[in-house]
Amino acid sequence: MAKNTNSVPEQGILQGLKNPLNRRSFLQYTGAGVAASALLLAGCDDDDDMTNTNMSGTVNLGSGDVGILNYAYALEQLEAAFYTAVVALPNFSTLFTSATERQVLTDIRNHEVAHREFFKAAITANAASQIIPSLTPNLPSSALASRASILATAKTFEDLGVAAYNGAGKLLTNSAFLSIAGKIVSVEARHAAEIRDMIENGTFASGAAGITAGNIVDANGLDVALTPAQVLAAAQPFIKETINASSLPTT
Amino acid sequence: MNIFNILKEVEKVDPEIFDRIDPRREVFKHFGGFGKKLAAAAIPIAFGSMLNKAYGQTAANPSVREVLEFALLLENLEYHFYLRAAATDIFPSAAGKTAFGVIRDHEKAHVDFLRAAISGMGGAAPTTYTDASFDWTANGLLGNATFTSYPTMLAVAQAFEDTGVRAYKGAAPALMSNDTVLQAALQIHSVEARHAAHLRRMRRDMTNGVAGLKPWITMKDRGGLPAEFQGIYDGEENTTQATVNITGTFGGITIDANAASEAFDEPLTVAQVNAIVMPFIA
């Protein structure tokens, strides 16, 4: 049995960002960004093609594979912020009296922080001018008020995360990025299953989807897949900045 | 005949085939001696050409159809396992039996979906599998415990689900040419991960359960499964992704190697998955 199972060329994800096409795109966007900034300074709110500013409270995810990575980075920021807040609650151990459940939530927090920091490092190192900024979470106090409300919010975020990666895979052109997305989405699915089971044991892959019409697993045995527009419509209320996904690829 | 049956036949002649087809080696440097063994076993020349194809498949890019056939085998293995398992009376609670029924139905849906997808591509009909296609003793390793011992049955289920997750993950890049198939594969992949998480939870919570077992994979811990199943977890201890070291302290939160390995599941190659499930093929 081979021990080295990492079949993804480690440089692939970085090379993808460095290849000539992307560099050319980068120059285009830099140019567009400068132009748009000038317009903003002139009092115009046209922020088309800006990829890394929230001057107007709007964050544009950008286009191409980097746009999809920014999209994932935005979602991971949201998840990490939520679980960080949950685990830091002064009454965390009274809301969750089971040590096993506290460990589960702490583990998930760590995984989401790891995902967030991965995207931050990977995008920064290679497309620094295109990375979106740190977002400001907008978590209603009701989402953190009780075991039930925390788990309900967690379920939404996890199922949404799974659906987001499932829908975004085909939008990527670089196979190394797809591999990374695949490595993360199954962990999100493990989270989703456990959170669902904590709400009601046995609902790990059954029952209403919640994030969309129908069941979480359909009659073909398929999990939910959503477009970035669908995912962001659900996630936007939890983020103070307005996320602009209009330049993301659609196929 | 598919790659799986070919390898199964070859294994009878050359027990070390799975070492030889490690895709990171140059397979052809083994090919000379290998051919002699085949000749000695009087295996038809036609078989050799198929073997050639099998070797080719360990290279970078199997076709979409080959990936779907490979997935079909794995889904049949799971479906026929759950078909038997869910019908047993060894569940200590109704919840466990219900969960197995849910998973069985998903695996059946995956089998049907994949068969339809393969048929839709034209060419030869998809391979048909039956219960007799599989060896539930795992080539003798498990004896008759697979469907008579609850802990063993759950362990086998976990082994299949965690393997399935890694198999789809490894296959996804080969499906990039077909958006529809790629998305469907991802949608199956995450369902397998949901199953895996629940099976691990069931093993944690059962009587004399596996203390501390988590829904996610920590390092390459096989969670109390037999040592023969270690291949399912080797490589999961990876803590570097695309040259980024995942460990560190971020805003006061320390990500240690355990958390870094849990946060990313790892793919397996076709050859690695074949080696894992081979004992279960009759």
Interface residues (C-beta under 8 A of the other chain):
Chain A: M1 A2 K3 N4 T5 N6 S7 V8 E10 Q11 G12 I13 L14 T84 T100 Q103 V104 D107 R109 N110 H111 V113 A114 H115 R116 E117 F118 A121 A122 A125 V162 Y165 N166 G167 G169 K170 L172 S175 A176 L178 S179 I180 G182 K183 I184 V185 S186 V187 E188 A189 R190 H191 A192 A193 E194 D197 N201 G202 F204 A205 S206 V217 A219 N220 G221 L222 D223 V224 A225 T251
Chain B: F18 D22 P23 R24 A95 T98 A99 V102 I103 D105 H106 E107 K108 A109 H110 D112 F113 V165 R166 Y168 K169 G170 A172 P173 M176 D179 L182 Q183 A184 L186 Q187 I188 H189 S190 V191 E192 A193 R194 H195 A196 A197 H198 R201 R204 K214 P215 W216 Q230 G231 D234 G235 E236 N238 T240 Q241 A242 T243 V244 I246 G248 F250 G251 I253 I255 A259 A260 E262 A263 F264 D265 E266 P267 L268 T269 A271 Q272 A275 I276
